[in-house]
Amino acid sequence: MEKSSLESVHPIKAYGYAASDTSGTLAPLTFSRRATGDKDVRFKVLYCGICHSDLHWAKNEWGVTTYPVIPGHEIVGTVTEVGSKVEKFKVGDTVGVGCLVGSCRSCQSCSNDLEQYCPKMIMTYGFPYYDGTITYGGYSDHMVSDEHFVLRWPENLPLDSGAPLLCAGVTTYSPLRHYGLDKPGTKVGVVGLGGLGHVAVKMAKAFGAEVTVFSTSPAKEQEALEGLKADHFIVSKDPEQMKAATGTLDGIIDTVSANHAIVMYLNLLKTDGKLVLVGIPEKPHELPAFPLIMGRKIVGGSNIGGLKETQEMLDFSAKHGITADIEVVPIDYLNTAMERLLKSDVRYRFVIDVANSLKAST
C-alpha cells in the first residue's frame, strides 16, 4: 500500500514500544492506527500482559516476524470511541482484547465460535490485516478493533491481574472444558508451574478437580500446595515419585515450552486418559505408540479459545476469583522484563502499567 493511501486509512497517531530487528530490543515508536470504522471500538490501553510468545516474536524465533513489531495480546483498556454500528460497547466501558483481532467469519470454525482455528485468523500483532497492513499489539497507548473481537470486562475482575487471562487463562480453560476435564472429582495433572501452569491449577481447582503439579524444581512445592492449593506435588525428575503416580490421572495439561520428554506422562494416565499439549517446545516430541495403544490414551492439543469461550472464561474467573499472579512494571522496564522472562525470573506474569508509564514524549 502506498504511503499516501496508508495515511488516509491509518490517520490516527499512536505511540508504543517496538522491536525493529532480531535482537528483540524494544524501543519507543511513533506509528499510526486506522480511523474508527462503523463496527470498530477504540480504547485507551491501561494494562498489557507480557507473554512468552511476545519474546519469540520480538526475536523472530519462529521465523515469521515482520519488523517493526509491537507485541502484546493481553490488553485491558477503557473505550474512548465507538463506530456508528457498534452494538455491544459504549464510551467509558472497560474492555479486553486477547490474541485475535480478525477471522474470515464464515468458515466452519468461525460459524462454531472457534475463530482461533480459522485458516484466515488475524492475530493481534504481526499479522496482515484486511487492509494489507500489519497489526500492532498492546505495548501501545491505544488500540482499535472490530467489536466482535472485543471482550466485555467483568466488573469485579481486577484489570492488572486479570489481563493475562486473555491468553494464559483461555489457553488453559479451553482444553479443560473441551477434553472433559472440568468435572468435579476429575484427577488432573499440570506439567510446569509458570505463567500458564499456575493459571491451569487455579482453573482446574475452580472446576472441582483434584490437581497434581509436576515440576522439575523441588523448590516450587510449597508454592504449589500452599499458594495455589494444588492437592499433590511431584518432582518429575524423581523416578520413584513418578512411578507411584502410574495410572492415576484422567488428564494432564502440559504447559511446558522447553524441550522435554512426554512419554513418562503417558504412563501416569488412566485408561482413556488424555495428555493435552499447550506449550510449544522448539523440538518435536517423540511419541511412542505402545503406551497409547495399551491404554487407549490420546495426545491432543489446544490453542487459546474463540471469542465466545474467552468471554465465558472471563466471567468464570470473575465468579471464582481467578487472577494471574503478577508483577506490575512500567513500560520502560520492558527489556529488563524480557531478560528476566527468559530466565523464568518472574512469579508468574509481568503486566505493563501502560496508562501510567507510556508517555507520548517517549
N, C-alpha and C positions, 0 to 999 in steps of 0.2 A: 504494500500500500504506500502511495506517495506521501511524503511528509505533510504536504498541504491538506490533503484529504484526511490524513490521520488526525491532524489538529482540529478539523471540523467535527470528526466523530468523537475525539477524545480531548475536549477543550478544558477540562477541569484539572487545575494544577494539584498535585499531590506530593507528599513527602514520605520517604521511607528509608529503610536500610536494605542495601542490595549487595550481593556478591557479583563481581564482574569477571572473575577468572577461577581456575581450578584450585587456587589457594584457599578458596572458601571464605576469605576475609570479607566481612560485611562493613559497608561504609555508607554514609548518608547519600541519598539520591533524590533529586527532584525529577518527577515524571508526571504523567497525565492519566486521568481516568475518563471514561466516557461520560457524556451527559446522561442525566436520568431519563431512561426510556419509560414508555407507558406502564410497563409491568415491573419496573426496577424499584428497588429500595436502596437508598443511600444512607450510610450510617457512620458516625464517628467511632473509631476503634478505641475501646477502653483498655482491654486486655487481650493478649495473644499468647497462647502457649507455645513452647518450643518443643517440637517433636524430633525424634532422631532422624526421621526422613528429611527434615529441613537441612540437616548436616550433610546427608548423602547428596541432596540436590545442589547445595552450595558448592560442593567439591566435585560435582559431576561424576560421582562414584558409580552411578547407574548408566552413564554414557548417553543421557538424553537431555541434559540441561542446555537451555538457551540463555545466554547471558545478555543483559544483566538479569539476575533472578532475585525477586523479592519473596522470600519464603513466608510461611505462616498459614496454617489452616485450622487453628483452634481459636476462633475470633469471636469476641463479645463486644457489643457496642450499643450506641443509642441512635435511633433513627432520626435523621435530620431532614430528609426529603423523600417523598414517595411519588411514583408516577400516577398519571390520571386514571389508570385502570387497575391499580393495586387494590386488593380487597382485604387482605389479611392484616395489614400493618398501617400504623399512623405515626406521625411525627411524635417523638418522645418515647416510643416503645423501646424496650430492651430486647435485643435480638442476638442471634448467633449465626455464624456461617462456619461450616466444617470443611470437609475435604473436597466437596463438589460445588461447582457453580454452573454446570450445564450438562445436558444429555440430549439425545435425539427426541425424547418424549413420546415416541411412537412404537419402538420395538417391543418385543415380548417382555424383556426385563423391565423397561420403563413402565409398561402397562401393569406390571405386577409390583410396582413400588420398589423395584430393585435397580434403581438408577446406577448404583455402584458397579453393576455388571453390564451396563450399556456399552456396546462397542465404540460409541462416539461420545463417551463421557468426557467432560471437561473438568479437570482438577483446578483447584483454587489458585494455584500458581504454576507457571512453567508450561502451560498447555495452550495451543492455539484456540482462541475464542471464535464465536460465529463470524465475527468481522475480520478474522485473519490475524488480529493482534495477539500477543502473548499475555496470559493472565498474570496478575501480580497479587501477592498474598497479603497477610495481615500484619507484617512488620511495617506498618504504614499508618498515616494519620486517619485515613478513612477508606471505606470500601463501597462498592456498588454491585448489586447482584439482583438477578431476576428473583421475584418474590417466592417462586416455587422452591428455591434453594436457600431460603432464609428461614430460620427456626425461631419460634416463639420461646422466649426465655421464661421459665417458671419463676414466680415472684419470690419464693423462698429458697432459690438456689443461688449460692454466692457467685459473684461474677468472676473473681480471680481463680478460686479453686475449682470452679465449675467449668472453666474454659477448656481444660484438657479432655473433658468428657466428649467433646465434639470429635475427637479422634480416638484417644485411648479408651474412652467409655464405650462407644458404639462398637469398636473393634473387638471388645471382649463380651459385651452384651449380646451382640448378634449371634455368635456361634453358640453361646449358652442356650439361647432361645431356639435356634434352628435345629440343633442336634439333640434337643430334648433333655438338656442338662439343667433345666430350670425348675425341676420338680423338687418339692421338699423331701429331704432324706437322700437325695442323689449324692453319690460319692464322687467328688470332682477333684482332680489334681490340677495344680497350676505350676508350670515349669518356668522358673525365673521370677525374681521379685524386683522388678524395675518399674519403669513408667507404665507399661501395660500390665505387668503381673500384679502389682499392688491393687490396681483397679479391678482386675479379674477376681481377686479374692473378695473384694467388697461386693461386687455384683453377685457372685455365687452365694455368698453368705446371705445376702438380701433375698435370694430365691429360696433359701432354706436348705442349701446343700451342706454336706459335711466336706470340709475343704482340707486338702493336704497340699502343702507348699513344698516344692522341690527346688533346692538351690545348691550351687557348688560352694557357697560360703556359709560355714557354720555360724559366723557372726550375725547372720540375719535371723537366727531362730527366735530370739526374744521379740524382735520387731514383728515377725510373722504371727507369733502366738499371742503376744500381749497387745501389740499395737494394732494389728489388723484382725485379730480374733480368729485366725485360722485354727482348725482343730488339731492338725498334725503338721510336723515339720520333718523333712527327710533330707539329709545331705546326700546329694545324688552321686557323689564320689565314693560313698561308703557302701561296699558290696553287701554287707550284712543288713543294713537298713533297707536297701533296695530289695533284697531277696525276701525280707519279711513282709513287704507290701505286694508281693506277687498275687495277681488275680483279685485285687481288692477294689478297683475303681471302675465306675461306669463310664467315665470320660476324663480326658486330660486336655487342657488348653495349654499349648506350648507357645510361650511368648518370646522365646529367646531368638535374637537375631545374629548371635555369634555362631560360628561353626560348632556343631555338637552332634553326637550320635543319638538317634531316636529309637533304635531297636530295643534298648533297655526299658523304655517306657511302654512299648507294646506288651511286654511281659507283665506289666502291672495291671493291665486291663482285664476285666471280667469277659466272659463270652459276650459277643456283640458290643464290646466296648469301642469307644471312638477316641482317636487321637487327632486333635484339630490344631493345625498349624496357623498361627497368625504372625509369627516372626519370620523374617526373610533373611536367612544366612547367605553369606557370599557364595559358598559352595553347595551344590545339590546334596540332599540327604541320600544315604544308602538305605534302601528299603527291601529287606529280605522277605520272601514270600511265606516261608514256613510259619512264623508266629501269627501272620494274618490268617492263613488257612486254618490253622489248628484251633482258632478261637472265633472264627467268623468276625474278625475285627476289621475296622476300616480306618484309613487315614484320610482326613479331609482337610479342607482349608476354608478360610473365610476372610472377606475383605470389607472393612468398615460396615456401613449399613445404608439403606435407602433413606430418603427424607422422612417418610412416614415412621420408619423404625427408629430413626435418630430422635425424632420428636418424642416418641414413646419412651425411649431411653432417658431423655432429659426429665420427663415427667416422673418416671420410675425413680430416678436418682433423687429428685426433689422430695418425693414421698418418703424415701428410705434414708435420707440424709447422706447420700453418697457424694463425695467430692474427691478430687485428687489431693495427695499430699504434695505441697508445692513450696517453692522458694521464689518470691517475687523479686524481680530485678529491673533496673532501669534499662532503657534500650541501648545506652552506650556501653553496657556491660556485655553485650551480645557475644563478642568474640571470646571473652573470658568464659562465658557460659558454654559456648560451643566446645572449648578446650576441656572444660570440666565434664561436659556431657560425654565426650569421647572416652574419658576415664571412668565413667559411671559415678562421678563425684557429685551426685545430687539425690536427695530423698524427697520425692521421686521425679518431680517435674519442675522445670523452670517456667515461669509465666512472666511475660514482659508487661510492666505497667506503662502501657503506651501513652495513655492520655496525659500522664503527669511527667513524662520524660522525653517525649518526641516533640521537639520544637522546630518550627519552620526554619529558624535561623541556622539549624544544624546542616 
